[in-house]
C-alpha cells in the first residue's frame, strides 16, 4: 500500500489557527469540519481568544 500512498500526517494545530481560519471564513461549521472538532469547541476557542 505504501508504494502508491503516503503515510497520513497528524496535523498539530493551536487555538490561534482556529481563530485565524474563522476570521477568513466566518463560518463555524466549516472551521469545525476543517479541524475535525465540534462546533461547540470552535465557539469556546473563539470566546476564549477575544
N, C-alpha and C positions, 0 to 999 in steps of 0.2 A: 504494500500500500504506500510506503514512503517513496517509492520510485516516482510517483506522479503527483504526490500530495505533500504539502508542507505540514509540519507539526503545528498544532494550534498554539498560539501565544496568548498567555493570560495577561491582559492589559491591566495595569495599575492606574487608578485614577484618584484624584483628590477632589474635595468639595469645590475648589475653585474651577475645576474642569466642568463640573455640572453647572455652576453659575454662569460661566462664560458661554457655554453651549445654549443655556436658556436665554441669555441676552441676544444671541443670534437668531434663535428660532421662535422665541416667545410662545412655546407650546410645551407644557409639562409632560403630556403623554408621549410626545416624540422624544424628549430628553430621557424619560424613563425607559423607553424602548432601546435607545442607543446604549445606555449604561446598564441595561438589564436589572433595573431596580424598580420597586413600586412607585407610583405617583406620590404616595404619601411621604416617601423618603425624599423625593425631589422637593416637595413642599417644605419639609423640615430643613433641608440643606439651604434652601433659598431664604427661609425665615431666619436661620442662624447666621447667615452671612450678610444681613442688611446693614 
